[in-house]
Amino acid sequence: MNFIYGWDLSETVALSGSTQMNRALPEARGGDREYAEWAQSAVAGFSVGARAGVYAEWFAFFHAERGGTRAEHYANGGFTWSFGDDLQWDIRAGVGLNESATGFFAGTGLVVRFP
């Protein structure tokens, strides 16, 4: 389940976030039973011209495993380019902020909206 929300603060600045709850399978972490995994994010996005944007994000995963709750915190930023109303490309990079988190990650994505 994922609850996504956002606010336009001006024509060029937006804040958004999501609150998510997942059922994680035991194989995902080498355990023997399912557990709840909560995820939270907060994003600040900025328009740069008519088609480009940049963003900064904090997100975290909270694993309610048998041995207790463990959290992973991350920060990342990225660049977006809109090819039109229904197609957007992004590139991003980030780092883990605590010992439980992955050190560095990068990626790219393509969003297609079907009207």
N, CA and C atoms as an extended XYZ file, in Angstrom:
345
Properties=species:S:1:pos:R:3:atomname:S:1:resname:S:1:resid:I:1 pbc="F F F"
N         0.852       -1.148        0.000 N   MET     1
C         0.000        0.000        0.000 CA  MET     1
C         0.910        1.226        0.000 C   MET     1
N         0.599        2.214       -0.830 N   ASN     2
C         1.437        3.408       -0.943 CA  ASN     2
C         0.539        4.641       -1.001 C   ASN     2
N         0.760        5.567       -0.084 N   PHE     3
C         0.039        6.835       -0.043 CA  PHE     3
C         0.998        7.909       -0.541 C   PHE     3
N         0.667        8.544       -1.669 N   ILE     4
C         1.528        9.542       -2.304 CA  ILE     4
C         0.842       10.900       -2.217 C   ILE     4
N         1.604       11.931       -1.874 N   TYR     5
C         1.028       13.257       -1.689 CA  TYR     5
C         2.027       14.316       -2.141 C   TYR     5
N         1.514       15.512       -2.441 N   GLY     6
C         2.391       16.580       -2.889 CA  GLY     6
C         1.717       17.933       -2.847 C   GLY     6
N         2.550       18.972       -2.853 N   TRP     7
C         2.081       20.348       -2.820 CA  TRP     7
C         2.921       21.182       -3.773 C   TRP     7
N         2.278       21.977       -4.602 N   ASP     8
C         2.972       22.962       -5.435 CA  ASP     8
C         3.104       24.235       -4.608 C   ASP     8
N         4.333       24.616       -4.264 N   LEU     9
C         4.556       25.825       -3.475 CA  LEU     9
C         4.592       27.069       -4.346 C   LEU     9
N         4.986       26.886       -5.608 N   SER    10
C         4.994       27.963       -6.595 CA  SER    10
C         4.984       27.298       -7.965 C   SER    10
N         5.144       28.071       -9.011 N   GLU    11
C         5.196       27.488      -10.354 CA  GLU    11
C         6.468       26.686      -10.583 C   GLU    11
N         7.490       26.892       -9.756 N   THR    12
C         8.771       26.221       -9.967 CA  THR    12
C         9.217       25.322       -8.818 C   THR    12
N         8.508       25.312       -7.698 N   VAL    13
C         8.923       24.525       -6.526 CA  VAL    13
C         7.764       23.651       -6.050 C   VAL    13
N         8.062       22.379       -5.792 N   ALA    14
C         7.056       21.448       -5.287 CA  ALA    14
C         7.664       20.576       -4.197 C   ALA    14
N         6.841       20.199       -3.236 N   LEU    15
C         7.208       19.229       -2.211 CA  LEU    15
C         6.305       18.024       -2.374 C   LEU    15
N         6.858       16.839       -2.150 N   SER    16
C         6.046       15.634       -2.227 CA  SER    16
C         6.628       14.575       -1.312 C   SER    16
N         5.893       13.502       -1.176 N   GLY    17
C         6.356       12.403       -0.349 CA  GLY    17
C         5.491       11.184       -0.542 C   GLY    17
N         5.888       10.117        0.114 N   SER    18
C         5.081        8.912        0.113 CA  SER    18
C         5.285        8.171        1.421 C   SER    18
N         4.231        7.501        1.839 N   THR    19
C         4.260        6.629        3.002 CA  THR    19
C         3.775        5.274        2.512 C   THR    19
N         4.597        4.258        2.721 N   GLN    20
C         4.324        2.959        2.117 CA  GLN    20
C         4.469        1.859        3.152 C   GLN    20
N         3.626        0.821        3.035 N   MET    21
C         3.739       -0.366        3.857 CA  MET    21
C         3.743       -1.575        2.941 C   MET    21
N         4.725       -2.436        3.140 N   ASN    22
C         4.882       -3.642        2.322 CA  ASN    22
C         4.900       -4.876        3.212 C   ASN    22
N         4.539       -5.980        2.640 N   ARG    23
C         4.731       -7.272        3.280 CA  ARG    23
C         5.954       -7.891        2.634 C   ARG    23
N         7.015       -8.025        3.403 N   ALA    24
C         8.262       -8.583        2.875 CA  ALA    24
C         8.268      -10.092        3.085 C   ALA    24
N         8.725      -10.805        2.076 N   LEU    25
C         8.788      -12.261        2.157 CA  LEU    25
C        10.071      -12.693        2.856 C   LEU    25
N        10.059      -13.829        3.528 N   PRO    26
C        11.232      -14.241        4.297 CA  PRO    26
C        12.484      -14.428        3.438 C   PRO    26
N        12.325      -14.852        2.204 N   GLU    27
C        13.483      -15.083        1.344 CA  GLU    27
C        14.246      -13.790        1.061 C   GLU    27
N        13.577      -12.653        1.180 N   ALA    28
C        14.207      -11.366        0.884 CA  ALA    28
C        15.379      -11.078        1.824 C   ALA    28
N        15.339      -11.579        3.038 N   ARG    29
C        16.397      -11.304        4.021 CA  ARG    29
C        16.939      -12.577        4.661 C   ARG    29
N        16.611      -13.723        4.108 N   GLY    30
C        17.130      -14.974        4.658 CA  GLY    30
C        16.448      -15.411        5.948 C   GLY    30
N        15.265      -14.872        6.210 N   GLY    31
C        14.546      -15.226        7.432 CA  GLY    31
C        13.597      -16.385        7.202 C   GLY    31
N        12.773      -16.643        8.212 N   ASP    32
C        11.845      -17.773        8.113 CA  ASP    32
C        10.387      -17.353        8.200 C   ASP    32
N        10.100      -16.036        8.242 N   ARG    33
C         8.702      -15.605        8.264 CA  ARG    33
C         8.577      -14.225        7.616 C   ARG    33
N         7.357      -13.899        7.197 N   GLU    34
C         7.083      -12.593        6.599 CA  GLU    34
C         7.185      -11.505        7.664 C   GLU    34
N         7.440      -10.285        7.235 N   TYR    35
C         7.496       -9.165        8.165 CA  TYR    35
C         7.062       -7.896        7.451 C   TYR    35
N         6.715       -6.884        8.231 N   ALA    36
C         6.282       -5.602        7.670 CA  ALA    36
C         7.506       -4.744        7.360 C   ALA    36
N         7.412       -4.034        6.259 N   GLU    37
C         8.458       -3.080        5.895 CA  GLU    37
C         7.777       -1.756        5.565 C   GLU    37
N         8.102       -0.713        6.319 N   TRP    38
C         7.576        0.621        6.081 CA  TRP    38
C         8.604        1.409        5.298 C   TRP    38
N         8.134        2.283        4.427 N   ALA    39
C         9.024        3.169        3.674 CA  ALA    39
C         8.449        4.584        3.733 C   ALA    39
N         9.328        5.547        3.852 N   GLN    40
C         8.927        6.943        3.903 CA  GLN    40
C         9.869        7.755        3.034 C   GLN    40
N         9.328        8.746        2.319 N   SER    41
C        10.181        9.620        1.519 CA  SER    41
C         9.678       11.052        1.598 C   SER    41
N        10.599       11.977        1.343 N   ALA    42
C        10.285       13.403        1.234 CA  ALA    42
C        11.131       13.960        0.101 C   ALA    42
N        10.505       14.707       -0.813 N   VAL    43
C        11.172       15.182       -2.025 CA  VAL    43
C        10.904       16.673       -2.216 C   VAL    43
N        11.937       17.397       -2.609 N   ALA    44
C        11.798       18.791       -3.049 CA  ALA    44
C        12.196       18.822       -4.522 C   ALA    44
N        11.296       19.324       -5.358 N   GLY    45
C        11.547       19.390       -6.788 CA  GLY    45
C        11.522       20.821       -7.283 C   GLY    45
N        12.366       21.101       -8.278 N   PHE    46
C        12.510       22.457       -8.801 CA  PHE    46
C        12.496       22.416      -10.322 C   PHE    46
N        11.634       23.216      -10.948 N   SER    47
C        11.608       23.329      -12.404 CA  SER    47
C        12.776       24.194      -12.859 C   SER    47
N        13.386       23.770      -13.955 N   VAL    48
C        14.486       24.524      -14.553 CA  VAL    48
C        14.115       24.705      -16.022 C   VAL    48
N        13.382       25.735      -16.330 N   GLY    49
C        12.892       25.925      -17.685 CA  GLY    49
C        11.613       25.144      -17.900 C   GLY    49
N        11.202       25.067      -19.165 N   ALA    50
C         9.924       24.451      -19.507 CA  ALA    50
C         9.959       22.927      -19.444 C   ALA    50
N        11.112       22.287      -19.683 N   ARG    51
C        11.175       20.834      -19.774 CA  ARG    51
C        12.031       20.145      -18.718 C   ARG    51
N        12.937       20.868      -18.080 N   ALA    52
C        13.898       20.252      -17.166 CA  ALA    52
C        13.514       20.468      -15.712 C   ALA    52
N        14.008       19.582      -14.870 N   GLY    53
C        13.805       19.703      -13.437 CA  GLY    53
C        14.933       19.026      -12.682 C   GLY    53
N        15.097       19.413      -11.437 N   VAL    54
C        16.043       18.763      -10.530 CA  VAL    54
C        15.305       18.466       -9.233 C   VAL    54
N        15.793       17.473       -8.494 N   TYR    55
C        15.141       17.148       -7.229 CA  TYR    55
C        16.160       16.607       -6.229 C   TYR    55
N        15.801       16.727       -4.963 N   ALA    56
C        16.558       16.143       -3.862 CA  ALA    56
C        15.565       15.349       -3.023 C   ALA    56
N        15.999       14.181       -2.559 N   GLU    57
C        15.091       13.287       -1.841 CA  GLU    57
C        15.783       12.642       -0.656 C   GLU    57
N        15.060       12.490        0.433 N   TRP    58
C        15.433       11.622        1.552 CA  TRP    58
C        14.408       10.502        1.570 C   TRP    58
N        14.879        9.263        1.763 N   PHE    59
C        13.937        8.171        1.955 CA  PHE    59
C        14.533        7.145        2.908 C   PHE    59
N        13.663        6.357        3.491 N   ALA    60
C        14.097        5.359        4.464 CA  ALA    60
C        13.191        4.137        4.395 C   ALA    60
N        13.775        2.985        4.748 N   PHE    61
C        13.050        1.731        4.903 CA  PHE    61
C        13.172        1.306        6.356 C   PHE    61
N        12.065        0.870        6.940 N   PHE    62
C        12.042        0.414        8.320 CA  PHE    62
C        11.565       -1.036        8.302 C   PHE    62
N        12.456       -1.964        8.629 N   HIS    63
C        12.177       -3.396        8.582 CA  HIS    63
C        11.794       -3.877        9.973 C   HIS    63
N        10.568       -4.350       10.138 N   ALA    64
C        10.107       -4.889       11.417 CA  ALA    64
C        10.353       -6.392       11.423 C   ALA    64
N        11.613       -6.776       11.551 N   GLU    65
C        11.999       -8.181       11.515 CA  GLU    65
C        11.973       -8.784       12.917 C   GLU    65
N        12.157      -10.081       12.975 N   ARG    66
C        12.101      -10.796       14.254 CA  ARG    66
C        13.110      -10.236       15.256 C   ARG    66
N        14.288       -9.862       14.820 N   GLY    67
C        15.321       -9.359       15.720 CA  GLY    67
C        15.144       -7.896       16.096 C   GLY    67
N        14.079       -7.264       15.681 N   GLY    68
C        13.839       -5.856       15.982 CA  GLY    68
C        13.732       -5.031       14.714 C   GLY    68
N        13.479       -3.762       14.876 N   THR    69
C        13.334       -2.871       13.734 CA  THR    69
C        14.702       -2.330       13.328 C   THR    69
N        14.987       -2.408       12.050 N   ARG    70
C        16.236       -1.902       11.489 CA  ARG    70
C        15.871       -0.881       10.432 C   ARG    70
N        16.567        0.238       10.399 N   ALA    71
C        16.251        1.311        9.448 CA  ALA    71
C        17.414        1.526        8.485 C   ALA    71
N        17.076        1.841        7.250 N   GLU    72
C        18.042        2.247        6.226 CA  GLU    72
C        17.650        3.643        5.760 C   GLU    72
N        18.558        4.608        5.849 N   HIS    73
C        18.296        5.990        5.425 CA  HIS    73
C        19.155        6.327        4.221 C   HIS    73
N        18.565        7.052        3.256 N   TYR    74
C        19.246        7.396        2.012 CA  TYR    74
C        18.982        8.849        1.626 C   TYR    74
N        19.889        9.415        0.853 N   ALA    75
C        19.689       10.715        0.214 CA  ALA    75
C        20.064       10.562       -1.248 C   ALA    75
N        19.286       11.164       -2.124 N   ASN    76
C        19.623       11.122       -3.540 CA  ASN    76
C        19.110       12.377       -4.222 C   ASN    76
N        19.636       12.605       -5.397 N   GLY    77
C        19.207       13.725       -6.210 CA  GLY    77
C        19.223       13.325       -7.660 C   GLY    77
N        18.543       14.113       -8.470 N   GLY    78
C        18.488       13.747       -9.867 CA  GLY    78
C        18.035       14.874      -10.759 C   GLY    78
N        17.989       14.541      -12.014 N   PHE    79
C        17.645       15.451      -13.093 CA  PHE    79
C        16.533       14.802      -13.906 C   PHE    79
N        15.527       15.569      -14.312 N   THR    80
C        14.448       15.056      -15.159 CA  THR    80
C        14.362       15.879      -16.438 C   THR    80
N        13.947       15.215      -17.502 N   TRP    81
C        13.737       15.887      -18.780 CA  TRP    81
C        12.415       15.394      -19.360 C   TRP    81
N        11.518       16.335      -19.646 N   SER    82
C        10.216       16.011      -20.203 CA  SER    82
C        10.254       16.131      -21.726 C   SER    82
N         9.863       15.060      -22.399 N   PHE    83
C         9.772       15.072      -23.860 CA  PHE    83
C         8.384       15.495      -24.322 C   PHE    83
N         7.482       15.676      -23.406 N   GLY    84
C         6.098       16.040      -23.696 CA  GLY    84
C         5.258       15.744      -22.470 C   GLY    84
N         3.951       15.827      -22.619 N   ASP    85
C         3.061       15.595      -21.478 CA  ASP    85
C         3.062       14.150      -20.991 C   ASP    85
N         3.462       13.209      -21.834 N   ASP    86
C         3.317       11.802      -21.496 CA  ASP    86
C         4.627       11.016      -21.468 C   ASP    86
N         5.775       11.688      -21.522 N   LEU    87
C         7.055       10.983      -21.545 CA  LEU    87
C         8.112       11.796      -20.800 C   LEU    87
N         8.744       11.157      -19.802 N   GLN    88
C         9.780       11.836      -19.016 CA  GLN    88
C        10.929       10.876      -18.745 C   GLN    88
N        12.158       11.367      -18.850 N   TRP    89
C        13.378       10.603      -18.556 CA  TRP    89
C        14.021       11.178      -17.310 C   TRP    89
N        14.639       10.328      -16.492 N   ASP    90
C        15.358       10.829      -15.322 CA  ASP    90
C        16.671       10.085      -15.139 C   ASP    90
N        17.582       10.741      -14.442 N   ILE    91
C        18.849       10.148      -14.038 CA  ILE    91
C        19.076       10.558      -12.589 C   ILE    91
N        19.595        9.638      -11.767 N   ARG    92
C        19.708        9.910      -10.337 CA  ARG    92
C        20.938        9.220       -9.750 C   ARG    92
N        21.368        9.736       -8.604 N   ALA    93
C        22.462        9.130       -7.843 CA  ALA    93
C        22.237        9.443       -6.375 C   ALA    93
N        22.690        8.533       -5.510 N   GLY    94
C        22.486        8.746       -4.093 CA  GLY    94
C        23.443        7.946       -3.241 C   GLY    94
N        23.332        8.163       -1.943 N   VAL    95
C        24.195        7.493       -0.970 CA  VAL    95
C        23.379        7.055        0.232 C   VAL    95
N        23.866        6.008        0.884 N   GLY    96
C        23.296        5.593        2.147 CA  GLY    96
C        23.781        6.501        3.255 C   GLY    96
N        22.908        6.774        4.222 N   LEU    97
C        23.237        7.710        5.291 CA  LEU    97
C        23.559        7.042        6.625 C   LEU    97
N        23.360        5.734        6.708 N   ASN    98
C        23.710        5.042        7.951 CA  ASN    98
C        24.321        3.686        7.635 C   ASN    98
N        24.743        2.975        8.670 N   GLU    99
C        25.471        1.719        8.509 CA  GLU    99
C        24.650        0.629        7.819 C   GLU    99
N        23.341        0.624        8.008 N   SER   100
C        22.484       -0.408        7.409 CA  SER   100
C        22.233       -0.182        5.921 C   SER   100
N        22.476        1.016        5.431 N   ALA   101
C        22.125        1.378        4.052 CA  ALA   101
C        23.247        1.018        3.076 C   ALA   101
N        22.871        0.842        1.823 N   THR   102
C        23.829        0.632        0.745 CA  THR   102
C        24.647        1.904        0.554 C   THR   102
N        25.921        1.776        0.216 N   GLY   103
C        26.805        2.933        0.129 CA  GLY   103
C        26.478        3.922       -0.971 C   GLY   103
N        26.442        3.494       -2.228 N   PHE   104
C        26.232        4.389       -3.366 CA  PHE   104
C        25.341        3.687       -4.373 C   PHE   104
N        24.494        4.448       -5.037 N   PHE   105
C        23.668        3.888       -6.106 CA  PHE   105
C        23.427        4.958       -7.155 C   PHE   105
N        23.131        4.522       -8.349 N   ALA   106
C        22.815        5.415       -9.465 CA  ALA   106
C        21.858        4.677      -10.388 C   ALA   106
N        21.101        5.434      -11.152 N   GLY   107
C        20.175        4.795      -12.067 CA  GLY   107
C        19.534        5.793      -13.011 C   GLY   107
N        18.766        5.255      -13.907 N   THR   108
C        18.017        6.059      -14.854 CA  THR   108
C        16.648        5.426      -15.027 C   THR   108
N        15.698        6.199      -15.484 N   GLY   109
C        14.350        5.667      -15.660 CA  GLY   109
C        13.596        6.430      -16.737 C   GLY   109
N        12.529        5.837      -17.171 N   LEU   110
C        11.663        6.417      -18.175 CA  LEU   110
C        10.224        6.256      -17.707 C   LEU   110
N         9.490        7.352      -17.693 N   VAL   111
C         8.084        7.328      -17.296 CA  VAL   111
C         7.224        7.563      -18.532 C   VAL   111
N         6.281        6.671      -18.763 N   VAL   112
C         5.352        6.798      -19.874 CA  VAL   112
C         3.944        6.819      -19.300 C   VAL   112
N         3.191        7.851      -19.620 N   ARG   113
C         1.799        7.949      -19.173 CA  ARG   113
C         0.914        7.621      -20.357 C   ARG   113
N        -0.018        6.713      -20.152 N   PHE   114
C        -0.967        6.332      -21.192 CA  PHE   114
C        -2.263        7.083      -20.956 C   PHE   114
N        -2.559        8.080      -21.790 N   PRO   115
C        -3.777        8.891      -21.574 CA  PRO   115
C        -5.057        8.096      -21.765 C   PRO   115
